[in-house]
């Protein structure tokens, strides 16, 4: 089993580099790290300046799913009003779907990702104006 201190060391060194992915396999298991890069200079993905704006960010890595075969979910569109705690989407990997819930009440101003996009941890998915 890989030591947590080694994971911290690897993560710190890789974050300081231009590496976007790291994968290691050994007989007892494997480790994969994905890093999001380049959002700072992209106006589509940078943090909003307006204080009543909020970015909804991915809580894990995976494929963005606005639909789930077992859960009725209306896809979110700009102009939609969402409630705090509302189910917005799923982040899927393999056969696992992790729900993404709204932390605030407000209106969706812009989608920054689309169905089936691969997202990394903390990648912005949508921008909303908080009520």
Biotite code that builds the C-alpha atoms (Angstrom):
import biotite.structure as struc

atoms = struc.array([
    struc.Atom([0.000, 0.000, 0.000], chain_id="A", res_id=1, res_name="UNK", atom_name="CA", element="C"),
    struc.Atom([1.270, 3.484, -0.823], chain_id="A", res_id=2, res_name="UNK", atom_name="CA", element="C"),
    struc.Atom([2.104, 5.744, 2.102], chain_id="A", res_id=3, res_name="UNK", atom_name="CA", element="C"),
    struc.Atom([-0.011, 8.916, 2.542], chain_id="A", res_id=4, res_name="UNK", atom_name="CA", element="C"),
    struc.Atom([3.133, 10.979, 3.105], chain_id="A", res_id=5, res_name="UNK", atom_name="CA", element="C"),
    struc.Atom([4.407, 9.831, -0.286], chain_id="A", res_id=6, res_name="UNK", atom_name="CA", element="C"),
    struc.Atom([1.098, 10.907, -1.868], chain_id="A", res_id=7, res_name="UNK", atom_name="CA", element="C"),
    struc.Atom([1.439, 14.353, -0.245], chain_id="A", res_id=8, res_name="UNK", atom_name="CA", element="C"),
    struc.Atom([5.029, 14.646, -1.464], chain_id="A", res_id=9, res_name="UNK", atom_name="CA", element="C"),
    struc.Atom([4.106, 13.590, -5.013], chain_id="A", res_id=10, res_name="UNK", atom_name="CA", element="C"),
    struc.Atom([1.100, 15.911, -5.091], chain_id="A", res_id=11, res_name="UNK", atom_name="CA", element="C"),
    struc.Atom([3.129, 18.901, -3.914], chain_id="A", res_id=12, res_name="UNK", atom_name="CA", element="C"),
    struc.Atom([5.919, 18.352, -6.423], chain_id="A", res_id=13, res_name="UNK", atom_name="CA", element="C"),
    struc.Atom([3.563, 17.671, -9.316], chain_id="A", res_id=14, res_name="UNK", atom_name="CA", element="C"),
    struc.Atom([1.445, 20.751, -8.542], chain_id="A", res_id=15, res_name="UNK", atom_name="CA", element="C"),
    struc.Atom([4.594, 22.857, -8.840], chain_id="A", res_id=16, res_name="UNK", atom_name="CA", element="C"),
    struc.Atom([5.214, 21.454, -12.335], chain_id="A", res_id=17, res_name="UNK", atom_name="CA", element="C"),
    struc.Atom([3.312, 21.599, -15.627], chain_id="A", res_id=18, res_name="UNK", atom_name="CA", element="C"),
    struc.Atom([2.151, 17.986, -15.247], chain_id="A", res_id=19, res_name="UNK", atom_name="CA", element="C"),
    struc.Atom([-1.603, 17.504, -15.699], chain_id="A", res_id=20, res_name="UNK", atom_name="CA", element="C"),
    struc.Atom([-1.806, 13.750, -15.020], chain_id="A", res_id=21, res_name="UNK", atom_name="CA", element="C"),
    struc.Atom([0.230, 11.194, -13.079], chain_id="A", res_id=22, res_name="UNK", atom_name="CA", element="C"),
    struc.Atom([-0.475, 7.478, -12.955], chain_id="A", res_id=23, res_name="UNK", atom_name="CA", element="C"),
    struc.Atom([1.457, 4.742, -11.160], chain_id="A", res_id=24, res_name="UNK", atom_name="CA", element="C"),
    struc.Atom([0.711, 1.005, -10.955], chain_id="A", res_id=25, res_name="UNK", atom_name="CA", element="C"),
    struc.Atom([2.217, -1.586, -8.633], chain_id="A", res_id=26, res_name="UNK", atom_name="CA", element="C"),
    struc.Atom([1.180, -5.108, -7.560], chain_id="A", res_id=27, res_name="UNK", atom_name="CA", element="C"),
    struc.Atom([-0.941, -3.918, -4.609], chain_id="A", res_id=28, res_name="UNK", atom_name="CA", element="C"),
    struc.Atom([-2.818, -1.196, -6.471], chain_id="A", res_id=29, res_name="UNK", atom_name="CA", element="C"),
    struc.Atom([-2.537, 1.990, -8.465], chain_id="A", res_id=30, res_name="UNK", atom_name="CA", element="C"),
    struc.Atom([-2.586, 5.762, -8.033], chain_id="A", res_id=31, res_name="UNK", atom_name="CA", element="C"),
    struc.Atom([-3.828, 8.374, -10.472], chain_id="A", res_id=32, res_name="UNK", atom_name="CA", element="C"),
    struc.Atom([-3.660, 12.136, -9.971], chain_id="A", res_id=33, res_name="UNK", atom_name="CA", element="C"),
    struc.Atom([-5.285, 14.659, -12.346], chain_id="A", res_id=34, res_name="UNK", atom_name="CA", element="C"),
    struc.Atom([-4.478, 18.368, -12.119], chain_id="A", res_id=35, res_name="UNK", atom_name="CA", element="C"),
    struc.Atom([-6.511, 21.174, -13.713], chain_id="A", res_id=36, res_name="UNK", atom_name="CA", element="C"),
    struc.Atom([-4.283, 23.737, -15.370], chain_id="A", res_id=37, res_name="UNK", atom_name="CA", element="C"),
    struc.Atom([-4.587, 26.987, -17.301], chain_id="A", res_id=38, res_name="UNK", atom_name="CA", element="C"),
    struc.Atom([-7.877, 28.339, -15.957], chain_id="A", res_id=39, res_name="UNK", atom_name="CA", element="C"),
    struc.Atom([-6.281, 31.492, -14.558], chain_id="A", res_id=40, res_name="UNK", atom_name="CA", element="C"),
    struc.Atom([-5.847, 33.124, -17.988], chain_id="A", res_id=41, res_name="UNK", atom_name="CA", element="C"),
    struc.Atom([-9.098, 31.848, -19.527], chain_id="A", res_id=42, res_name="UNK", atom_name="CA", element="C"),
    struc.Atom([-11.881, 34.429, -19.126], chain_id="A", res_id=43, res_name="UNK", atom_name="CA", element="C"),
    struc.Atom([-14.496, 31.689, -19.560], chain_id="A", res_id=44, res_name="UNK", atom_name="CA", element="C"),
    struc.Atom([-13.170, 29.818, -16.525], chain_id="A", res_id=45, res_name="UNK", atom_name="CA", element="C"),
    struc.Atom([-11.839, 32.543, -14.255], chain_id="A", res_id=46, res_name="UNK", atom_name="CA", element="C"),
    struc.Atom([-13.627, 33.456, -11.039], chain_id="A", res_id=47, res_name="UNK", atom_name="CA", element="C"),
    struc.Atom([-16.353, 36.077, -11.365], chain_id="A", res_id=48, res_name="UNK", atom_name="CA", element="C"),
    struc.Atom([-15.528, 39.572, -10.142], chain_id="A", res_id=49, res_name="UNK", atom_name="CA", element="C"),
    struc.Atom([-19.090, 40.391, -9.069], chain_id="A", res_id=50, res_name="UNK", atom_name="CA", element="C"),
    struc.Atom([-19.598, 39.505, -5.383], chain_id="A", res_id=51, res_name="UNK", atom_name="CA", element="C"),
    struc.Atom([-23.105, 38.105, -5.904], chain_id="A", res_id=52, res_name="UNK", atom_name="CA", element="C"),
    struc.Atom([-21.799, 35.635, -8.512], chain_id="A", res_id=53, res_name="UNK", atom_name="CA", element="C"),
    struc.Atom([-20.766, 32.127, -7.541], chain_id="A", res_id=54, res_name="UNK", atom_name="CA", element="C"),
    struc.Atom([-18.996, 29.337, -9.415], chain_id="A", res_id=55, res_name="UNK", atom_name="CA", element="C"),
    struc.Atom([-20.334, 25.823, -8.873], chain_id="A", res_id=56, res_name="UNK", atom_name="CA", element="C"),
    struc.Atom([-17.245, 23.612, -8.956], chain_id="A", res_id=57, res_name="UNK", atom_name="CA", element="C"),
    struc.Atom([-16.717, 19.894, -9.322], chain_id="A", res_id=58, res_name="UNK", atom_name="CA", element="C"),
    struc.Atom([-16.380, 18.079, -6.009], chain_id="A", res_id=59, res_name="UNK", atom_name="CA", element="C"),
    struc.Atom([-14.409, 15.247, -7.614], chain_id="A", res_id=60, res_name="UNK", atom_name="CA", element="C"),
    struc.Atom([-13.050, 14.148, -10.972], chain_id="A", res_id=61, res_name="UNK", atom_name="CA", element="C"),
    struc.Atom([-15.222, 12.440, -13.542], chain_id="A", res_id=62, res_name="UNK", atom_name="CA", element="C"),
    struc.Atom([-17.485, 12.823, -16.540], chain_id="A", res_id=63, res_name="UNK", atom_name="CA", element="C"),
    struc.Atom([-20.214, 15.462, -16.211], chain_id="A", res_id=64, res_name="UNK", atom_name="CA", element="C"),
    struc.Atom([-23.712, 13.976, -16.486], chain_id="A", res_id=65, res_name="UNK", atom_name="CA", element="C"),
    struc.Atom([-26.843, 16.102, -16.458], chain_id="A", res_id=66, res_name="UNK", atom_name="CA", element="C"),
    struc.Atom([-28.874, 12.897, -16.698], chain_id="A", res_id=67, res_name="UNK", atom_name="CA", element="C"),
    struc.Atom([-28.981, 9.653, -14.712], chain_id="A", res_id=68, res_name="UNK", atom_name="CA", element="C"),
    struc.Atom([-30.834, 6.499, -15.741], chain_id="A", res_id=69, res_name="UNK", atom_name="CA", element="C"),
    struc.Atom([-32.454, 6.072, -12.299], chain_id="A", res_id=70, res_name="UNK", atom_name="CA", element="C"),
    struc.Atom([-33.010, 9.691, -11.230], chain_id="A", res_id=71, res_name="UNK", atom_name="CA", element="C"),
    struc.Atom([-35.298, 12.109, -13.077], chain_id="A", res_id=72, res_name="UNK", atom_name="CA", element="C"),
    struc.Atom([-33.241, 15.272, -13.537], chain_id="A", res_id=73, res_name="UNK", atom_name="CA", element="C"),
    struc.Atom([-34.030, 18.233, -15.776], chain_id="A", res_id=74, res_name="UNK", atom_name="CA", element="C"),
    struc.Atom([-30.793, 19.511, -17.354], chain_id="A", res_id=75, res_name="UNK", atom_name="CA", element="C"),
    struc.Atom([-29.730, 22.928, -16.045], chain_id="A", res_id=76, res_name="UNK", atom_name="CA", element="C"),
    struc.Atom([-29.774, 25.816, -18.555], chain_id="A", res_id=77, res_name="UNK", atom_name="CA", element="C"),
    struc.Atom([-28.812, 29.497, -18.324], chain_id="A", res_id=78, res_name="UNK", atom_name="CA", element="C"),
    struc.Atom([-31.767, 31.422, -16.950], chain_id="A", res_id=79, res_name="UNK", atom_name="CA", element="C"),
    struc.Atom([-32.933, 28.563, -14.703], chain_id="A", res_id=80, res_name="UNK", atom_name="CA", element="C"),
    struc.Atom([-33.576, 29.331, -11.044], chain_id="A", res_id=81, res_name="UNK", atom_name="CA", element="C"),
    struc.Atom([-32.119, 26.824, -8.597], chain_id="A", res_id=82, res_name="UNK", atom_name="CA", element="C"),
    struc.Atom([-32.716, 26.254, -4.910], chain_id="A", res_id=83, res_name="UNK", atom_name="CA", element="C"),
    struc.Atom([-30.137, 25.578, -2.226], chain_id="A", res_id=84, res_name="UNK", atom_name="CA", element="C"),
    struc.Atom([-29.658, 21.807, -2.006], chain_id="A", res_id=85, res_name="UNK", atom_name="CA", element="C"),
    struc.Atom([-31.073, 21.181, -5.481], chain_id="A", res_id=86, res_name="UNK", atom_name="CA", element="C"),
    struc.Atom([-29.508, 18.323, -7.437], chain_id="A", res_id=87, res_name="UNK", atom_name="CA", element="C"),
    struc.Atom([-27.693, 19.890, -10.398], chain_id="A", res_id=88, res_name="UNK", atom_name="CA", element="C"),
    struc.Atom([-25.756, 17.083, -12.070], chain_id="A", res_id=89, res_name="UNK", atom_name="CA", element="C"),
    struc.Atom([-23.683, 13.979, -11.497], chain_id="A", res_id=90, res_name="UNK", atom_name="CA", element="C"),
    struc.Atom([-19.972, 13.365, -11.827], chain_id="A", res_id=91, res_name="UNK", atom_name="CA", element="C"),
    struc.Atom([-19.532, 9.862, -13.138], chain_id="A", res_id=92, res_name="UNK", atom_name="CA", element="C"),
    struc.Atom([-16.575, 7.536, -13.226], chain_id="A", res_id=93, res_name="UNK", atom_name="CA", element="C"),
    struc.Atom([-16.804, 3.843, -14.064], chain_id="A", res_id=94, res_name="UNK", atom_name="CA", element="C"),
    struc.Atom([-20.213, 2.784, -12.669], chain_id="A", res_id=95, res_name="UNK", atom_name="CA", element="C"),
    struc.Atom([-20.285, 5.395, -9.879], chain_id="A", res_id=96, res_name="UNK", atom_name="CA", element="C"),
    struc.Atom([-22.260, 8.648, -10.068], chain_id="A", res_id=97, res_name="UNK", atom_name="CA", element="C"),
    struc.Atom([-21.520, 11.329, -7.456], chain_id="A", res_id=98, res_name="UNK", atom_name="CA", element="C"),
    struc.Atom([-24.314, 13.928, -7.087], chain_id="A", res_id=99, res_name="UNK", atom_name="CA", element="C"),
    struc.Atom([-23.521, 17.637, -7.309], chain_id="A", res_id=100, res_name="UNK", atom_name="CA", element="C"),
    struc.Atom([-25.834, 19.837, -5.229], chain_id="A", res_id=101, res_name="UNK", atom_name="CA", element="C"),
    struc.Atom([-26.344, 23.616, -5.207], chain_id="A", res_id=102, res_name="UNK", atom_name="CA", element="C"),
    struc.Atom([-24.868, 25.325, -2.140], chain_id="A", res_id=103, res_name="UNK", atom_name="CA", element="C"),
    struc.Atom([-26.780, 28.557, -2.825], chain_id="A", res_id=104, res_name="UNK", atom_name="CA", element="C"),
    struc.Atom([-30.121, 29.742, -4.140], chain_id="A", res_id=105, res_name="UNK", atom_name="CA", element="C"),
    struc.Atom([-30.046, 31.789, -7.340], chain_id="A", res_id=106, res_name="UNK", atom_name="CA", element="C"),
    struc.Atom([-30.131, 31.951, -11.114], chain_id="A", res_id=107, res_name="UNK", atom_name="CA", element="C"),
    struc.Atom([-27.855, 30.169, -13.567], chain_id="A", res_id=108, res_name="UNK", atom_name="CA", element="C"),
    struc.Atom([-26.026, 32.744, -15.683], chain_id="A", res_id=109, res_name="UNK", atom_name="CA", element="C"),
    struc.Atom([-23.696, 30.490, -17.691], chain_id="A", res_id=110, res_name="UNK", atom_name="CA", element="C"),
    struc.Atom([-22.742, 26.862, -18.199], chain_id="A", res_id=111, res_name="UNK", atom_name="CA", element="C"),
    struc.Atom([-19.012, 26.315, -18.360], chain_id="A", res_id=112, res_name="UNK", atom_name="CA", element="C"),
    struc.Atom([-19.098, 22.579, -19.113], chain_id="A", res_id=113, res_name="UNK", atom_name="CA", element="C"),
    struc.Atom([-21.413, 20.430, -21.193], chain_id="A", res_id=114, res_name="UNK", atom_name="CA", element="C"),
    struc.Atom([-22.779, 16.892, -21.003], chain_id="A", res_id=115, res_name="UNK", atom_name="CA", element="C"),
    struc.Atom([-20.042, 14.214, -20.927], chain_id="A", res_id=116, res_name="UNK", atom_name="CA", element="C"),
    struc.Atom([-17.148, 16.682, -20.485], chain_id="A", res_id=117, res_name="UNK", atom_name="CA", element="C"),
    struc.Atom([-14.282, 15.347, -18.402], chain_id="A", res_id=118, res_name="UNK", atom_name="CA", element="C"),
    struc.Atom([-13.849, 17.509, -15.317], chain_id="A", res_id=119, res_name="UNK", atom_name="CA", element="C"),
    struc.Atom([-11.105, 17.673, -12.723], chain_id="A", res_id=120, res_name="UNK", atom_name="CA", element="C"),
    struc.Atom([-11.427, 18.418, -9.044], chain_id="A", res_id=121, res_name="UNK", atom_name="CA", element="C"),
    struc.Atom([-12.634, 22.008, -8.482], chain_id="A", res_id=122, res_name="UNK", atom_name="CA", element="C"),
    struc.Atom([-13.177, 22.708, -12.198], chain_id="A", res_id=123, res_name="UNK", atom_name="CA", element="C"),
    struc.Atom([-15.971, 25.290, -12.610], chain_id="A", res_id=124, res_name="UNK", atom_name="CA", element="C"),
    struc.Atom([-19.143, 23.752, -14.016], chain_id="A", res_id=125, res_name="UNK", atom_name="CA", element="C"),
    struc.Atom([-21.540, 26.687, -13.975], chain_id="A", res_id=126, res_name="UNK", atom_name="CA", element="C"),
    struc.Atom([-21.815, 30.281, -12.859], chain_id="A", res_id=127, res_name="UNK", atom_name="CA", element="C"),
    struc.Atom([-24.785, 31.511, -10.920], chain_id="A", res_id=128, res_name="UNK", atom_name="CA", element="C"),
    struc.Atom([-26.039, 34.790, -9.466], chain_id="A", res_id=129, res_name="UNK", atom_name="CA", element="C"),
    struc.Atom([-26.897, 34.359, -5.810], chain_id="A", res_id=130, res_name="UNK", atom_name="CA", element="C"),
    struc.Atom([-30.279, 35.651, -4.602], chain_id="A", res_id=131, res_name="UNK", atom_name="CA", element="C"),
])
